[in-house]
Amino acid sequence: MHNILSLLIKLQNLDFKIDKIIIDKKTSLSKIAELKKKIIGIKEDLKDRKEESKEIKKKRREKEERVEEIDVLLSKHGEEKYKVKSQDEFNVLDKEITQLEKEKKEIEDVILELMEREEELVTEIPLYEKEKEREKDLSEEKKNVSQKDLDELIHQEEILKNEREKLISQLDSNLLNQYNKLRKSKGGMAVSRIIKGVCEGCNIKVSTSLINEVKQGKRIVYCENCNRILYDPEMI
């Protein structure tokens, strides 16, 4: 029986390692996904800056074209003022000229703002591009490290699972099913040590009679409180 308990303890230790690898794999996958998202974000951010620069140029050209149109109209209306035959016509024309001049002034203010932002981007984009390129390279490097860690975890998991298959082949199927059920219901710990007369799994004192049965090693003994399989580390 002590031999069977030894196999169960080895199996549980293997399962603990596999459980940890599964958690570590999730952590690595999460890091990789986060870094991929960051790299995409960096590329999109830089793209947005360049698109902003293009959009500003486009808007400035449109505004400048409108200023040119207004200048043509103002020149035309300036000539027409000397050809009108009534005060009313003169007033209408003068009002239109005033509106056009106001519009031109507003557009020129906008053009000035666009030019200032355009100049900022001319300086900003190359510096920003270098900064983001460094940030992207660093993220790529971290992603590659995380991917290597993940690959190693997958490799280690495969080795442990192969060891597990060899080990469970030596156990009775009914006992193995009982072990798996206990692991599932007891947070991964199906087999528990008795430490100073206490079950390590539930921290409840084990009766003297059960302790004696464990030491005798004639059968599998279960904790009266938590139903875990008990063993005495001094006997294994």
DRENMISE-990641 format. One line per 5 residues: number of its first residue (from 1); for each residue x, y, z of N, C-alpha, C. Coordinates in steps of 0.001 Angstrom, whole numbers, plus 524288, in hexadecimal, padded with zeros to 5 digits. Example, Ala and Ser with C-alpha at 12.3 -4.5 7.8 and 13.67 -1.06 7.14 Angstrom:
1> 83386:7E9C6:81E78:8300C:7EE6C:81E78:83390:7F31C:81E78  83232:7F736:81BA8:83566:7FBDC:81BE4:83264:8001E:81EBE
This chain:
1> 80332:7FB3D:80000:80000:80000:80000:80358:804FB:80000  807CD:80492:802C9:80B4B:80914:802D6:80D31:80A58:7FD52  80DEF:8064C:7FA21:80F97:80714:7F4B8:80B64:809F7:7F19C  80674:80887:7F27A:80215:80B1D:7EFC8:801B8:810D4:7F17C  80270:811B1:7F695:8025C:8170F:7F889:806CB:81A40:7F61D
6> 80B46:817D5:7F590:80FB5:81A85:7F31C:80E62:81C1D:7ED87  80BCB:818A2:7EAB5:80A2F:819D0:7E555:80649:81E59:7E541  8029D:81E42:7E8F8:7FEB2:8227A:7E93F:80146:827BA:7EA8E  80514:82784:7EE11:807D7:82C5B:7EF7C:80ADD:82E77:7EACF  80D89:82AF6:7E7FB:81055:82C94:7E33F:80C93:82ECE:7DF3B
11> 80814:82C43:7DEB2:80420:82E15:7DAF9:8023B:83385:7DC7B  8013C:83449:7E186:7FF5A:8396A:7E341:8037C:83D99:7E266  8086E:83C56:7E372:80CA5:84023:7E283:80D07:8418D:7DCBE  80C68:83D92:7D964:80C52:83E98:7D3C2:807C7:84227:7D254  80340:840FF:7D48B:7FE91:8441D:7D35C:7FF1D:849B7:7D552
16> 801AE:84A5E:7D9D1:802B5:84FAB:7DBC3:80610:852B4:7D7D8  80A13:85017:7D5D0:80D83:85298:7D1FC:80A92:853E3:7CCF3  8074D:85034:7CB3F:80432:8511D:7C67F:80062:855A0:7C74A  7FDEC:855B9:7CBE9:7FA4D:85A0A:7CD24:7FD0E:85F4E:7CCEB  801D6:85F6C:7CF1E:804D1:86454:7CF11:80630:865E5:7C981
21> 807AA:86215:7C653:808FB:8633A:7C0DF:8043E:8656E:7BDFB  7FFA5:8633E:7BF05:7FADD:86520:7BC78:7F9DA:86AD7:7BDE7  7FAB2:86C1B:7C2ED:7FA0D:8718D:7C4A9:7FE1B:8750D:7C215  80304:87326:7C1F4:8073B:8763B:7BF8D:8064E:876FA:7B9B3  80415:87302:7B729:802D4:87372:7B198:7FEC7:877C1:7B0B0
26> 7FADA:877DA:7B401:7F6CF:87BE9:7B386:7F939:8815B:7B445  7FCD2:881BE:7B804:7FF7D:886BB:7B8FC:802A6:8885E:7B437  8058F:884A5:7B1F5:808BE:885CE:7AD50:80552:88756:7A8B3  8010D:8847D:7A7F5:7FD71:885B7:7A3AB:7FB18:88B28:7A45F  7F9D9:88C6D:7A946:7F7AC:89194:7AA6D:7FBA8:895DE:7A943
31> 8009C:894F3:7AAC0:804C8:898BC:7A9B6:80587:89977:7A3DB  805A4:8951B:7A108:80660:89551:79B56:801F9:8985D:798CC  7FD1C:89734:79A68:7F890:899EE:79837:7F8CB:89FBE:7996B  7FA65:8A10A:79E3A:7FACA:8A68D:79FD7:7FEFC:8A96B:79CB2  8036C:8A6D2:79BDC:807B3:8A934:798E9:8064A:8A9C6:79325
36> 80397:8A5E9:79103:801C8:8A649:78B97:7FE1C:8AAEF:78AF6  7FA9D:8AB7A:78EC0:7F6EA:8AFD9:78EAE:7F9D0:8B509:78F10  7FDE0:8B534:7925A:800F1:8BA01:792FF:803CA:8BB5B:78DF7  80603:8B767:78B6B:808E5:8B849:78683:80537:8BA5C:78254  8008B:8B80A:781FE:7FCA5:8B9E2:77E36:7FB1A:8BF83:77F76
41> 7FA74:8C09E:78493:7F900:8C5E0:78641:7FD1E:8C9EB:784CF  80218:8C86F:78562:8066C:8CBF7:783FE:8063E:8CD2F:77E2C  80575:8C91A:77B03:80538:8C9D7:77551:8009A:8CD45:773CE  7FC1B:8CC51:7764F:7F769:8CF64:77526:7F817:8D50D:776D1  7FA99:8D5CA:77B5B:7FB83:8DB12:77D6A:7FEE4:8DE3C:779AD
46> 8030B:8DBCA:777CE:80687:8DE71:77420:803B7:8DF87:76EF9  80099:8DBBF:76D5A:7FD87:8DC63:7688B:7F9C6:8E0FC:76914  7F75E:8E17B:76DB2:7F3B5:8E5CA:76EB0:7F674:8EB17:76E49  7FB48:8EB63:7704D:7FE34:8F055:76FFD:7FF40:8F1CA:76A47  800C3:8EDF0:7673C:801E7:8EEED:761B7:7FCEF:8F054:75EBB
51> 7F8A5:8EDBB:76028:7F39E:8EEF8:75DB0:7F1E3:8F478:75F1F  7F2EE:8F60A:763FE:7F19E:8FB52:765B5:7F496:8FF4E:76273  7F993:8FE2C:76181:7FCCE:901B5:75E5B:7FAA0:90235:758D5  7F914:8FDD4:75688:7F6D0:8FDE5:75146:7F1AB:900EE:75135  7EE7F:90014:75534:7E96B:902AC:7557B:7EA11:9088E:7561D
56> 7EDE8:90A2A:75925:7EEEC:90FC1:759E0:7F080:91247:754B2  7F3FA:90FAA:751D3:7F5A4:911AB:74CB2:7F0F8:9124A:74913  7ED93:90E5A:7492B:7E8EC:90E6E:745D3:7E553:912FB:7474B  7E45F:91392:74C60:7E0FB:917D3:74E30:7E355:91D21:74CE6  7E87C:91D93:74D93:7EB0F:92292:74C74:7EA8C:923F9:746AE
61> 7EB3E:9200F:7434B:7EAA1:92114:73DA7:7E517:922DB:73C67  7E14D:92048:73EC8:7DBCF:921B9:73DEC:7DAC6:9274E:73FB1  7DCE6:928AA:74442:7DC23:92DF9:7464C:7DED8:931FF:742D7  7E389:930B8:74119:7E66E:93458:73DC0:7E3A5:93520:73888  7E15D:930D9:73697:7DE58:93152:731BA:7D99D:934D3:73282
66> 7D735:9344A:7370E:7D2A4:937A8:73826:7D459:93D59:73898  7D8D9:93E5D:73AF4:7DADB:943BA:73B4C:7DBC6:945EE:735D7  7DDDD:942B7:73265:7DEC0:94463:72CF5:7D991:945B9:72A52  7D595:94275:72B54:7D05E:94381:7291F:7CE3C:948AC:72B2B  7CEEF:9499A:73044:7CD07:94E7B:732A4:7CFE7:9532A:73055
71> 7D50D:952A0:72F96:7D81C:956F2:72D54:7D61A:95854:727DD  7D4B6:9544D:724D9:7D292:95530:71F97:7CD65:95819:72003  7CA12:95666:723AF:7C4F3:958E9:72467:7C58E:95E84:72651  7C936:95F53:729F4:7CA11:9649E:72C02:7CBFE:96840:727B5  7CF76:96642:72479:7D16E:9696B:72019:7CCFB:96ABD:71C5F
76> 7C9C3:966D4:71B55:7C552:9679E:717CA:7C177:96B8A:71A0C  7C01D:96AD5:71F19:7BC5B:96E62:72199:7BE9A:973DE:7221F  7C3C7:97431:722CD:7C640:97954:72324:7C581:97C73:71E2B  7C5B8:979C4:719B5:7C4D7:97C4F:714A9:7BF11:97D95:713E5  7BBB0:97A0B:715CB:7B607:97AC0:71516:7B3FE:97F6F:7182D
81> 7B69D:980C9:71C80:7B4D8:9852B:71FBE:7B49E:98A42:71CAA  7B80C:98AC2:718E0:7B837:98F9C:715D2:7B44B:98F8A:71150  7B1B6:98B04:710A0:7AE1A:98AA2:70C3D:7A85B:98A76:70DED  7A758:98A15:7130C:7A1E7:989D7:714E2:79F2F:98F16:71402  79A07:98EBC:71340:79715:9937A:711EF:793B2:99580:71660
86> 79359:9925F:71AA3:7900E:9942A:71EFC:792CF:9932D:7242D  790F7:99611:72810:7933F:99580:72D44:7921B:99020:72F86  78D6F:98E19:72E6F:78BED:988EB:7305E:78F92:984B7:72E41  790A3:984FD:72932:79431:9812F:726D0:799A8:981A0:7293B  79B2F:9867C:72A36:7A056:98771:72C8C:7A097:9850F:7320F
91> 79C57:985EE:73508:79C24:983E5:73A65:79C56:97DE7:73A7A  79968:97B6B:736EE:7995D:975A9:73697:79ED2:973A8:73551  7A14A:97631:73195:7A683:9749C:72FF0:7AA80:9757C:73451  7A9E6:979E2:736F8:7AD83:97B2A:73B39:7ACF0:97740:73FC1  7A814:975B3:740BF:7A707:971DB:744D9:7A98A:96C93:74384
96> 7A914:96B0C:73E9D:7AB59:9661B:73CDC:7B14C:96647:73D45  7B38E:96AC2:73BE8:7B93D:96B62:73C55:7BAF7:96AD9:74207  7B7F2:96D4B:74584:7B92C:96CFC:74B1F:7B8F2:9675E:74D13  7B4EA:96488:74B5F:7B460:95F13:74CFF:7B8E3:95BB9:74AF1  7BA4D:95CC0:7460D:7BE99:959D7:743BA:7C3C5:95AFB:74688
101> 7C4A1:95FE9:747DB:7C968:96159:74AA7:7C98C:95EDA:75014  7C4F3:95E98:7528D:7C498:95C16:757B0:7C5D4:9563E:75739  7C378:953E0:75337:7C46B:94E4B:75253:7CA3A:94D4B:7513E  7CC8A:950B8:74E12:7D218:95029:74CC1:7D572:9507E:751A0  7D437:95431:75514:7D733:954DA:759EE:7D6C5:94FF4:75D59
106> 7D214:94DD9:75DBF:7D146:94920:760EA:7D441:9447E:75EA9  7D40A:9440A:75978:7D6C9:93FB2:756E2:7DCA7:94043:75793  7DEA0:94506:75728:7E444:945E7:757C9:7E610:94490:75D51  7E2A5:94597:76126:7E3ED:94413:76689:7E44A:93E1B:76707  7E098:93B77:76478:7E09E:935BA:7648A:7E57D:933AA:761C9
111> 7E6CD:9360D:75D4F:7EB7D:93470:75A60:7F05B:9350B:75DC2  7F090:93949:760B6:7F50A:93A36:7641A:7F571:935E8:7683F  7F107:9347C:76A7C:7F0F1:9304D:76E73:7F2A6:92B1F:76C07  7F0A9:92A17:76757:7F214:92536:764A3:7F7EE:92516:76362  7FA04:9297A:761C9:7FF9B:929CC:76087:802F2:928E8:76565
116> 8012D:92B11:769CF:80413:92A61:76EAD:8041D:924A0:7704B  7FF79:9221E:76FD7:7FF25:91C90:77138:80254:9193B:76D65  8024B:91AD1:76877:80542:917FE:76479:80B1A:91844:765A2  80CE1:91CE1:76742:81266:91D91:768A4:813CE:91A43:76D71  81029:91A0F:7712B:81109:916D5:775CF:811AF:91118:77449
121> 80E4C:90F46:770D2:80E78:909CD:76F30:81360:9088C:76C10  8153F:90C54:76906:81A0C:90B87:765F8:81E97:90A41:769A5  81EBB:90CFA:76E28:822D1:90BFA:77208:8217E:90739:77564  81C7D:906CC:776A6:81AB3:902E2:77A6C:81AD4:8FD57:77843  8191C:8FC98:77376:81888:8F74D:7714F:81DAA:8F43F:77124
126> 821F9:8F67C:76F23:826E5:8F379:76F1A:828AE:8F1E3:77494  82833:8F585:77864:829B4:8F44D:77DBF:82617:8F033:7800C  8210A:8F0EA:77F05:81D14:8ED46:780F5:81DE3:8E7E2:77E83  81F4F:8E7F0:77976:8202B:8E30C:776A2:824C5:8E00A:778FF  82902:8E2D6:77A4A:82D8F:8E058:77CB1:82C2B:8DE26:78210
131> 8294A:8E14A:78512:827C3:8DF9F:78A57:82458:8DAC1:78A12  8207C:8DADD:78697:81CE0:8D67E:78620:81F83:8D1AF:783C4  8235F:8D29C:78075:82643:8CE36:77E27:8295B:8CB68:7826A  82BBD:8CE83:785EC:82E8B:8CC2D:78A57:82AC5:8C92E:78DDB  82647:8CB9E:78ED8:8224E:8C92A:79227:8204A:8C41F:78FA2
136> 81F8E:8C455:78A7C:81DA7:8BFB8:787A4:821BF:8BB58:787C7  826B8:8BCC1:786FE:82AE8:8B8DC:78719:82B43:8B640:78C72  82AB3:8B979:79089:82AE3:8B760:795DA:82650:8B3A6:796CA  821B5:8B526:794E9:81D18:8B1D1:79580:81DB7:8ACC6:79262  81FFC:8AD37:78DC5:820FC:8A893:78A8F:824BD:8A4E3:78D62
141> 828BC:8A73B:78FC5:82C97:8A418:792A1:82A06:8A14A:79736  826CA:8A41C:79A22:8240D:8A1C3:79E8F:82053:89D7D:79CB3  81DC3:89E7A:79844:81A27:89A95:79621:81D10:89598:794A4  821A5:89639:7924C:824C6:891AF:790BE:8268D:88E8F:7957E  82805:89168:799AF:82998:88EC7:79E87:824F9:88BBD:7A0C9
146> 8206B:88E3F:7A0DC:81BBA:88BA4:7A2E0:81A51:886E8:79F8E  81B14:8875B:79A70:819EB:882FB:796F4:81DAC:87E6D:797F8  822A7:87FA9:798EF:82678:87B93:79A37:82507:878F0:79F5D  82364:87C2A:7A32B:821B4:87A07:7A83A:81D10:87669:7A771  8196B:87817:7A420:814C7:874EC:7A313:81640:86FC7:7A06D
151> 819B1:8700E:79CA3:81B6D:86B52:799E8:81E05:8677D:79DAE  82132:869A0:7A149:823CC:86650:7A529:81FD6:863E0:7A8E1  81BE6:866E6:7AA64:817C7:864DC:7ADD2:814CA:8606E:7AB26  8139B:8612E:7A623:810DD:85D1C:7A32D:8142B:85824:7A2E9  81948:858E7:7A21D:81CDD:8546B:7A1E5:81D06:85190:7A727
156> 81D82:8548C:7AB73:81DAA:8523F:7B0A5:8188A:84F80:7B1F5  8143A:851D4:7B059:80F1D:84F74:7B153:80EAE:84A2B:7AE94  810A3:849FB:7A9D2:8107E:84519:7A6D7:813AA:840D6:7A997  81854:8424B:7AB93:81BA2:83E8D:7AE66:818D8:83C8B:7B344  8168F:84034:7B643:813DA:83EBA:7BB16:80F19:83B4F:7BA02
161> 80C4E:83C87:7B5D9:807B2:83963:7B48E:8093A:833DC:7B2E0  80DA5:8336A:7B03C:80F95:82E36:7AECA:81116:82B1F:7B3B0  813A1:82DD4:7B762:814F3:82B50:7BC5F:80FFE:8299D:7BF3A  80C0E:82D04:7BEED:80719:82BD5:7C190:8048B:826F7:7BF43  8049F:82692:7BA19:80247:82208:7B782:804F2:81CFE:7B93F
166> 80A1D:81D21:7B9A5:80D04:8187C:7BB5B:80B9F:81722:7C0FF  80AFA:81B27:7C42A:809EC:81A54:7C9AF:8046B:81825:7CA9A  8008E:81A6B:7C7FD:7FB27:818AF:7C8F9:7FA26:8132E:7C6E3  7FD86:8117A:7C355:7FCF2:80C21:7C155:7FE10:8081C:7C599  800A3:809EA:7C9DA:801FC:8065F:7CE29:7FDDA:80665:7D27B
171> 7F9D2:809AA:7D1D0:7F5CF:80A2B:7D5DA:7F0BD:80786:7D442  7EDF6:80590:7D82B:7E8CD:80347:7D740:7E519:80783:7D543  7E1E1:80637:7D164:7DE6D:80A19:7CEF7:7DA8A:80C6C:7D2D4  7D88E:80930:7D66D:7D4CF:80B32:7DA52:7D766:80F1A:7DDFC  7DC27:80DD0:7DFA1:7DF06:81161:7E310:7E064:81668:7E02E
176> 7E1C5:815DF:7DB37:7E30C:81A7B:7D80F:7DE4D:81E06:7D776  7D9BC:81BB2:7D686:7D4E5:81EC7:7D614:7D3BD:8219E:7DB31  7D499:81ED3:7DF97:7D3B8:82134:7E4B3:7D776:825C7:7E588  7DC5D:824F6:7E40A:7E056:82918:7E476:7DEC2:82DDD:7E13A  7DD28:82D09:7DC5C:7DBB1:8315D:7D8E3:7D6F9:83458:7DB02
181> 7D330:83187:7DD34:7CE8E:83416:7DF71:7D015:83772:7E422  7D38D:83542:7E761:7D54D:83840:7EBEC:7D856:83D21:7EA50  7DBB5:83C90:7E674:7DEA6:84122:7E488:7DAFE:84569:7E2AA  7D6F0:843C6:7DFDF:7D339:8478F:7DDAB:7D029:84A59:7E1F4  7CEBC:8476F:7E60A:7CB6B:849B5:7EA26:7CE87:84C37:7EE9D
186> 7D39A:84AFF:7EEE0:7D6C5:84CDF:7F345:7DB1F:850A9:7F19F  7DA1B:85388:7ED8A:7DDD6:85796:7EBF3:7E312:8557C:7EA3C  7E31C:850BD:7E815:7E7EE:84E7E:7E5FA:7EAC6:84ADB:7E9AE  7E96D:84AFF:7EEC5:7EC1A:84797:7F289:7E89D:842F8:7F3F0  7E9F7:83E6A:7F1D7:7E6FF:839A6:7F2F9:7E9A0:83676:7F741
191> 7EED0:836F0:7F794:7F1E2:833EE:7FB5E:7F44C:837BC:7FF45  7F375:836AC:80459:7F524:83A6F:8085B:7F8AB:837DD:80C68  7FCB1:83ACB:80DE8:8002E:838E2:81202:7FD96:83977:8175B  7FF4E:8362B:81AF5:7FDE4:836E5:82072:802A3:83966:8230A  80205:83E36:824D5:8063E:8411A:82754:804C8:8421E:82D06
196> 807C0:83FC2:8308F:806B9:84055:83638:80115:83F09:83782  7FF38:83AD7:83514:7F9FC:838ED:83640:7F59B:83BF5:833A3  7F6F6:83F8B:83003:7F304:842D4:82D6C:7F326:841E6:82788  7EE92:84184:8251D:7EE35:8410D:81F6C:7EFD3:84649:81D00  7F3B6:84611:819B0:7F5B0:84AE9:81747:7F1A1:84D65:813AA
201> 7EE19:84A34:8118E:7EA36:84C32:80DDD:7E610:84F92:8106D  7E422:84DEA:814FA:7DFDB:850CD:81784:7E157:85315:81CCB  7E634:851DC:81EA1:7E81D:853DA:823AD:7E4D0:8520D:82853  7E284:84D6B:827CC:7DF75:84B20:82C13:7E276:84671:82E3E  7E24F:845D1:83369:7E521:84188:835FE:7E2EE:83C4C:83440
206> 7E672:838B7:8330F:7E4F3:83376:83163:7E4CF:82FE6:8362C  7E0DA:82CA1:83667:7E054:82928:83AED:7E4FA:8256E:83B3C  7E627:823C7:8400A:7EA9D:8204A:840F3:7E9EB:81B2B:83E07  7E51F:81940:83DDA:7E41D:81441:83B34:7E555:8149C:83562  7E3E5:81917:832E2:7E509:819BE:82D4E:7EAE3:81A41:82C5D
211> 7ED7F:81CFC:82FE2:7F32C:81D99:82F5F:7F5D0:8183D:82F9B  7F3F9:81503:8332A:7F62D:80FBA:8339B:7F534:80C8E:82EA7  7F087:80D43:82C4B:7EF58:80A77:8276F:7F2E9:80C3D:82302  7F3D2:81162:822D8:7F754:81384:81ED8:7FCC3:81124:81F74  7FEA0:810DB:8244C:803DA:80ECD:8254E:80435:808FA:82405
216> 7FFFB:8063C:824EB:7FFF4:800A4:823B2:80046:7FFB7:81DCC  7FDF9:80328:81AC3:7FE58:802DD:8151D:7FBA1:7FE35:812AE  7F757:7FC86:81515:7F489:7F7FD:81300:7F057:7F988:80F09  7EE87:7FE74:80F5E:7EA78:80058:80BC2:7EAEE:80633:80B00  7E82A:80832:80714:7E7E1:80DDE:80644:7E469:8102D:80A81
221> 7E670:81422:80D3E:7E38B:8169C:81182:7E218:81C28:80FF4  7DD2F:81D8C:81119:7DB2D:822BE:80FA3:7DA3E:82607:81487  7DB45:82B07:81419:7DA57:82EA8:8186F:7D493:82EAC:819D4  7D376:82E69:81EE3:7CE00:82E57:820A9:7CB3D:8337C:81F7F  7CE47:837C4:81F18:7CBEB:83CE9:81E4D:7CB77:83E6C:81886
226> 7CFC9:83DE0:81588:7CFC2:83FD8:8101E:7CFDB:83B89:80BF5  7D065:83690:80DB6:7D057:83201:80A32:7D524:8318A:806B8  7D92D:834B2:807AF:7DE02:83415:804B4:7E0C4:82F08:80659  7E3E6:82D00:802B8:7E70B:82869:803DE:7EB87:82A10:80772  7EC27:82755:80BB7:7F015:828D0:80F9B:7F50C:82580:80F15
231> 7F97B:8280E:81050:7FE59:8250C:810B2:801F0:82795:814B6  80552:8245F:816E4:80922:82629:81ABB:80E50:826C7:817D3  8105B:82B7F:81757:81536:82C57:8145C:819D7:8292E:81673  819A6:827AA:81B7F:81DE7:8248F:81DC2:81DB4:81EEF:81BE7  81935:81D56:819D3:8188A:817DF:8182E:81978:81724:8125F
236> 81A07:81B82:80F68:81AA7:81B22:809B4:82065:81B9E:8083D
